[in-house]
């Protein structure tokens, strides 16, 4: 059995939301056993991002400038401006901010990202799984990217979506849509 077959996401944790209008800010915190430099490389290098993130880029995100960012399942790339790249501490682009802080021999990684409020628990579930995949990758036991449509079908995603919705005080979205019963 492979590590991916054995992988089950843990309970929803380390997340909060800031509610403001139609776009809410999802804040996720994860403590990783890896140095900020190693985590920074995984956040900025296109080859590393292809292994764990729900998007791909056509260039390094480690410097201020423009890259083409393509979300998995999206029909075309988005021009994305990296506005801050202070290695290995802060990375900002679009409505996303990453902070890396040395912590207990590893890194406390914090993600702030603005999402449509209707999909905030889905985003939390997806990023939760992406962070797990990232941790496996950095530990030398990659399990392969689980993102986009694959994440929604993955065992544990529905549970995480419901758990995060409950934590955020919202109804879990009906996703994937279930057919109407007659």
C-alpha positions as CSV (number, residue, x, y, z in Angstrom):
1,X,0.0,0.0,0.0
2,X,1.3,3.5,-0.9
3,X,1.5,6.4,1.4
4,X,-1.3,8.0,-0.6
5,X,-3.6,5.0,-0.1
6,X,-2.9,5.2,3.7
7,X,-3.4,9.0,3.9
8,X,-6.4,10.3,5.7
9,X,-6.6,14.0,6.6
10,X,-6.8,14.8,10.3
11,X,-9.7,16.8,11.8
12,X,-10.4,20.4,10.7
13,X,-8.1,22.6,12.8
14,X,-5.9,25.7,12.6
15,X,-8.4,27.8,10.6
16,X,-10.4,30.9,11.1
17,X,-12.3,33.4,8.9
18,X,-12.6,37.1,8.9
19,X,-16.1,37.9,7.5
20,X,-16.3,41.0,5.4
21,X,-18.8,41.3,2.5
22,X,-18.9,38.7,-0.2
23,X,-15.2,37.8,0.1
24,X,-14.0,36.5,3.4
25,X,-10.4,35.9,4.5
26,X,-9.5,32.4,5.2
27,X,-6.6,32.1,7.7
28,X,-4.9,28.7,8.0
29,X,-2.0,27.9,10.2
30,X,0.1,24.8,10.0
31,X,3.3,23.9,11.9
32,X,5.8,22.1,9.7
33,X,8.9,20.2,10.8
34,X,11.0,21.9,8.0
35,X,13.1,25.0,7.9
36,X,11.6,28.3,6.6
37,X,14.1,28.1,3.7
38,X,12.8,24.7,2.6
39,X,9.1,25.7,3.0
40,X,9.9,28.9,1.0
41,X,11.3,26.9,-1.9
42,X,8.1,24.8,-1.9
43,X,6.0,28.0,-2.0
44,X,7.9,29.7,-4.8
45,X,9.5,27.1,-7.1
46,X,7.2,26.0,-10.0
47,X,8.5,22.4,-9.9
48,X,7.7,22.2,-6.1
49,X,4.3,23.9,-6.6
50,X,3.3,21.2,-9.2
51,X,3.8,18.6,-6.5
52,X,1.4,20.0,-3.9
53,X,-0.4,23.3,-4.7
54,X,-3.9,23.6,-6.4
55,X,-2.3,25.7,-9.1
56,X,0.7,25.9,-11.4
57,X,2.9,28.9,-12.4
58,X,5.1,29.6,-15.3
59,X,8.0,31.1,-13.3
60,X,9.4,31.7,-9.9
61,X,7.2,33.3,-7.3
62,X,10.3,34.1,-5.3
63,X,10.8,37.6,-6.7
64,X,8.5,40.5,-7.3
65,X,7.1,40.4,-10.8
66,X,4.4,38.8,-12.9
67,X,3.7,35.1,-13.5
68,X,0.9,33.2,-15.2
69,X,-1.0,31.2,-12.5
70,X,-3.3,28.5,-13.6
71,X,-5.7,26.9,-11.0
72,X,-6.3,23.2,-11.6
73,X,-9.4,22.8,-13.7
74,X,-9.4,26.4,-14.8
75,X,-9.6,27.0,-18.6
76,X,-6.9,29.7,-18.8
77,X,-4.1,31.2,-16.7
78,X,-4.4,34.4,-14.7
79,X,-1.8,37.1,-14.8
80,X,-0.6,37.2,-11.2
81,X,1.6,39.9,-9.7
82,X,3.9,38.9,-6.9
83,X,3.9,42.1,-4.9
84,X,6.1,41.0,-2.0
85,X,8.7,38.3,-1.8
86,X,10.8,38.6,1.4
87,X,12.6,35.2,1.5
88,X,12.0,33.2,3.6
89,X,9.4,35.2,5.6
90,X,6.6,36.8,3.5
91,X,5.1,36.1,0.1
92,X,2.2,38.1,-1.3
93,X,0.3,37.9,-4.6
94,X,-3.3,38.8,-5.6
95,X,-5.5,38.2,-2.5
96,X,-3.0,35.8,-0.9
97,X,-0.4,36.2,1.8
98,X,1.9,33.6,3.2
99,X,4.0,34.1,6.4
100,X,6.8,31.8,7.5
101,X,8.0,32.0,11.0
102,X,10.8,29.9,12.6
103,X,9.1,27.8,15.3
104,X,10.4,24.9,17.4
105,X,13.0,23.8,14.9
106,X,10.6,24.1,12.0
107,X,8.2,26.6,10.5
108,X,4.8,28.0,11.4
109,X,3.2,28.6,8.0
110,X,0.2,31.0,7.9
111,X,-1.9,31.5,4.8
112,X,-4.3,34.4,4.3
113,X,-6.5,34.2,1.2
114,X,-9.7,35.9,0.2
115,X,-12.5,33.6,-1.0
116,X,-16.1,33.9,-2.0
117,X,-17.9,33.4,1.3
118,X,-20.1,30.7,-0.3
119,X,-17.0,28.5,-0.8
120,X,-15.0,29.3,2.3
121,X,-15.3,25.8,4.0
122,X,-14.5,24.2,0.6
123,X,-11.4,26.3,0.4
124,X,-10.4,25.4,3.9
125,X,-10.8,21.7,3.2
126,X,-8.8,21.9,0.0
127,X,-5.9,23.9,1.6
128,X,-5.9,21.5,4.6
129,X,-5.3,18.6,2.2
130,X,-2.7,20.6,0.2
131,X,-0.8,21.4,3.4
132,X,-0.8,17.7,4.3
133,X,0.6,16.9,0.8
134,X,3.2,19.7,1.2
135,X,4.3,18.2,4.5
136,X,4.7,14.7,3.0
137,X,6.7,16.2,0.1
138,X,9.0,18.1,2.4
139,X,9.5,15.0,4.5
140,X,10.7,13.0,1.5
141,X,7.6,10.8,1.3
142,X,5.5,12.5,-1.5
143,X,2.0,11.3,-2.0
144,X,1.2,13.3,-5.1
145,X,-0.9,16.4,-5.5
146,X,-4.5,16.1,-4.3
147,X,-6.2,19.3,-5.5
148,X,-9.1,20.7,-7.5
149,X,-11.6,18.0,-8.6
150,X,-9.3,15.3,-7.3
151,X,-9.5,16.8,-3.8
152,X,-13.3,17.0,-3.9
153,X,-13.5,13.2,-4.7
154,X,-10.8,12.3,-2.2
155,X,-11.7,10.5,1.0
156,X,-12.0,12.9,3.9
157,X,-12.7,16.1,1.8
158,X,-16.4,16.0,2.4
159,X,-15.8,15.5,6.2
160,X,-13.4,18.4,6.3
161,X,-15.8,20.7,4.3
162,X,-18.5,19.9,6.9
163,X,-16.2,20.3,9.9
164,X,-14.9,23.7,8.7
165,X,-18.4,24.9,7.8
166,X,-19.5,24.1,11.4
167,X,-16.4,25.9,12.8
168,X,-17.1,28.9,10.7
169,X,-20.9,28.9,11.6
170,X,-22.1,28.4,8.1
171,X,-24.0,25.7,6.2
172,X,-21.7,23.4,4.3
173,X,-22.1,23.9,0.5
174,X,-23.8,21.2,-1.5
175,X,-20.7,20.1,-3.3
176,X,-20.4,18.2,-5.5
177,X,-24.1,18.9,-6.2
178,X,-26.3,16.0,-5.3
179,X,-29.2,15.2,-7.7
180,X,-32.6,16.3,-6.6
181,X,-34.6,13.4,-5.2
182,X,-38.0,12.6,-6.7
